[in-house]
């Protein structure tokens, strides 16, 4: 979902995953209405609502992360947050072990309004491997080289 020659790069949940969640939620909603037992109707209805809300939140969050020469834009279900390059204190992929698998999470440390926050973006949110996104983000950062020209990731990276 990215092109190294572009002036803006963007990543978000895969449309197919959002469609599957919406269709699954709709099917479960029909099953919930047709269910005979009240407890089953409630549980299936909750599962349907969860899938439909997940699809809606994912669709409203696209693109989840966008990068350009001025900085980053991180979108969520309630709106977008702009982060300038001078506000980005760190950017790395942290590997976790989940159920016997290595899972990478893109961690963005942001300093805004005298407050530091940590933004975590997973492969499901980005639609691609967080390592690939990290390389592109670092390529856009104007301070990606150390002050001494050593080629380091710059201050706070």
N, C-alpha and C positions, 0 to 999 in steps of 0.2 A: 504494500500500500504506500510505499515511499519511492521517490525517484531522486537520486543524488544530485541531479543537475537542477532541480527546482529551487525556487526561492522560498517555498513553504513546503513543509512535510507534515503529514497528518496521519494519525493512527486512531482506530476505534474498534469496537466490537465487530466481529464479522456479521454481515447482514444475514447470512444463512442461520447463524445461531439465534439471532433475534426472531427470525421467522419461525424457526422450530419451536422456540419458547412460546410465541404467540399462538401458533396452531395447537400446540400441546395444551395450553391454557384454555383455549376455546373448546377443545374436545373434552377436557375434564369438566368444564362448566356444563356442557350438555349432559355428561354422565352424572354430574351432581344433581341436576334437575330431575333426571330420570331415576335416581336412586330411591329405593323403597324405605330404607332405614334412615331415621333422622341423624344418627351419629355418623353413618357413612356419608350422608349428604353433606354434613358439616365438614368432615375431614377432606372429602374430595373437593368441596367448594373452596376450602382454604388453600389446597394445593393449586387449584385453578387460579385463584386470585394471586398467589405467589408467582406463578409463571407469567401471568399477564402483567403484573407490576414489574417483574424483571425485564420483560421485553420492552415495556414502555420506558423504563429508566434507561435501558441500554440505547434505545432509539433517540431519546432526548440528549444523551451524552455524546453522540457522534458529532464530530470526531472527539475522542476522549482527550487526546494530546495533539497539539499542533505546535510546530517550531518554525520560527522565521528569524530574520536578522535582528529583530528587536527583542526576542525572548521566547517564552513559552506561553501557550494558552491551554489551560486545563479545564475541560468542561465536565459538569456533573448534571444530574437531573434538575437542579434548581438554577443553573446558570453557569457562566464562564468566569474563570479567574485568570487574570493576566499577570505573568511573572517576568520582569525584565531580567536581563543577564546579570546585572549587578546585584539582584536579589537572590539569585541562585547560589547557594553556599556549597552545595554538594550534589553529585549525581553519580550513582553507582548501581550495579545490579548485585543484589544479595541472594545467595543460594540457600534454600531451605530444603530439608528432606521431609517429604510428605508421602506416607504410604509406600515407602521404598523407592520413591522417585525424587530426583532433584528438580526443584521448582524455583525459577528465578523471578525476583520481584524488582522492578525499577524503583529505586528510592530517590526522591528529589527533596533536598533540604532547602527550605525557602525562608528568607528573612524579610518580613514585611511589617511595617508599622510597629517596630520594636518588639516583634513577636516572631519566634522561630516555629515553623511547622514542618511536618514530614508528610510528603505525598507519596503514597504507595500505589503502583500501577502493575497489574498482573498481565500475563499473556492473554487472558480472556478479555480484559479491558482494552488492551492494545491491538489485539487481532494478529499479533506476531510475537516473535521471541524478544523479550526485553533487552537482550544483548545487542540485537540489531538496532533497536531504537536508541540505545545508549551511544553507539558509534555515530549515529546521525546527529544526535543532540550535541555530542562533543565536537563534531565537525562544524556545527553552527556557532558554538561558543567563541566569542572574540578573545577570551582569556585562556584558551586551551593550551597555550604555550607558557611555560614558566617565565618569570620576569627576567631570568638570566638567559632565556632563549634555549633552555635545555630540552624543550619538548615535553615537559611535564604537563599535567592536566590543569595547571593553573591554581590559584588560591582557592581553597575550599572544595576542590573537586574530588 
